[in-house]
Amino acid sequence: MTSCPRTLPIHGNNLSVVWGKAFLKCLNSSGNVLTPGIVSFDVNSGDEKDIENYVIREAVEQQLGVNKESSNSSKVETVAGTIFPESIWKRCGGDRQKLYAEYDRIWPSVEKCKANRLGNYFRRLTAYGRPEETEKVRQLEKIITFWNDGGRRHSALQASLFDPYQDHRPGPYLNFPCLQQLVFHTKGSNGCDGIEVVAFYANQILLEKAYGNYLGLYRL
């Protein structure tokens, strides 16, 4: 058994600034690896523009555009959309049942992308199960229904993104899934102060993925 040095959490009220702190801390760490890393940001506003610094956002977008090979797959919005497809959500008028149905409809086309050959996060949140299984589990809907019915049991307010049937496979590197689990943790007595979203990543590429991941989790 070995011990690892204690890593202080990186915390703030602005998604962009918190991402920047995490990136710089990782950049200055041995081997450019920060482990374990704990990153958190408060969301006290329903307006997305209040949690982003667009100077930082633009710098990230420009850097991702340097490598043309990665620019189409790793821009902030593309990555965020793998956790929560906000553009489709808006087209569905904020109706989650329509969102599920629309995502089911377009999934065969989305799946054709090489990066999605094992699925993506939103797909596993809304259609979890082995590819050959016809009946999938809408984890997100079960959590929302449980909450709306007054359920506050912590063990029920979580979703699994790692699927051992598909993800325990040989190979030195798989680009999916890095996100293993989501927990919707209640705040205050019986959740009177809302929830916190806790995401556990086995690993995360801070430049190409982390900013979009944070944004996707916020939108979710």
FENNOR-V452418 format. One record per residue. N is the residue number from 1. SS is DSSP state (H for helix, E for strand, L for the rest). PHI is phi in whole degrees, 0 to 359 (none if undefined). Layout:
{{N	SS	PHI} {N	SS	PHI}}
This chain:
{{1	L	none} {2	L	242} {3	L	254} {4	L	247} {5	L	298} {6	L	291} {7	L	253} {8	L	287} {9	L	298} {10	E	259} {11	E	223} {12	E	183} {13	L	253} {14	L	233} {15	H	304} {16	H	296} {17	H	293} {18	H	296} {19	H	301} {20	H	300} {21	H	297} {22	H	295} {23	H	297} {24	H	294} {25	H	294} {26	H	293} {27	H	300} {28	L	266} {29	L	271} {30	H	301} {31	H	71} {32	H	56} {33	L	233} {34	L	249} {35	L	211} {36	L	285} {37	L	237} {38	L	237} {39	E	236} {40	E	214} {41	E	216} {42	L	275} {43	L	239} {44	L	250} {45	L	226} {46	L	274} {47	L	259} {48	H	300} {49	H	295} {50	H	280} {51	L	252} {52	L	240} {53	L	253} {54	H	283} {55	H	292} {56	H	293} {57	H	302} {58	H	294} {59	H	297} {60	H	295} {61	H	300} {62	H	295} {63	H	294} {64	H	294} {65	L	280} {66	L	296} {67	L	266} {68	H	298} {69	H	295} {70	H	262} {71	H	296} {72	H	283} {73	H	254} {74	H	233} {75	L	295} {76	H	307} {77	H	294} {78	H	296} {79	H	294} {80	H	302} {81	H	293} {82	H	287} {83	H	264} {84	L	213} {85	L	281} {86	H	298} {87	H	298} {88	H	288} {89	H	303} {90	H	293} {91	H	296} {92	L	271} {93	L	66} {94	L	75} {95	L	265} {96	H	291} {97	H	294} {98	H	294} {99	H	298} {100	H	302} {101	H	297} {102	H	293} {103	H	292} {104	H	300} {105	H	294} {106	H	271} {107	H	304} {108	H	306} {109	H	284} {110	H	298} {111	L	294} {112	L	294} {113	L	295} {114	H	305} {115	H	294} {116	H	255} {117	L	296} {118	L	258} {119	L	110} {120	L	217} {121	H	294} {122	H	294} {123	H	298} {124	H	287} {125	H	287} {126	H	244} {127	L	206} {128	E	278} {129	L	152} {130	L	296} {131	L	305} {132	L	281} {133	L	279} {134	L	279} {135	L	264} {136	L	257} {137	E	256} {138	L	273} {139	H	301} {140	H	299} {141	H	293} {142	H	298} {143	H	294} {144	H	297} {145	H	297} {146	H	300} {147	H	295} {148	H	296} {149	L	274} {150	L	94} {151	L	288} {152	L	228} {153	L	295} {154	H	301} {155	H	293} {156	H	269} {157	L	264} {158	E	212} {159	E	225} {160	E	261} {161	L	254} {162	L	275} {163	L	240} {164	H	299} {165	H	297} {166	H	256} {167	H	260} {168	L	275} {169	L	222} {170	L	290} {171	L	132} {172	L	287} {173	L	206} {174	L	236} {175	L	276} {176	L	202} {177	L	263} {178	L	276} {179	E	283} {180	E	262} {181	E	206} {182	E	240} {183	E	234} {184	E	257} {185	E	268} {186	E	290} {187	L	246} {188	L	77} {189	H	294} {190	H	57} {191	H	77} {192	L	294} {193	L	257} {194	L	92} {195	E	225} {196	E	245} {197	E	262} {198	E	248} {199	E	243} {200	E	253} {201	E	250} {202	L	290} {203	L	201} {204	L	205} {205	L	273} {206	H	292} {207	H	284} {208	H	283} {209	H	241} {210	H	299} {211	H	300} {212	H	296} {213	H	297} {214	H	300} {215	H	293} {216	H	297} {217	H	293} {218	H	299} {219	H	291} {220	L	299}}
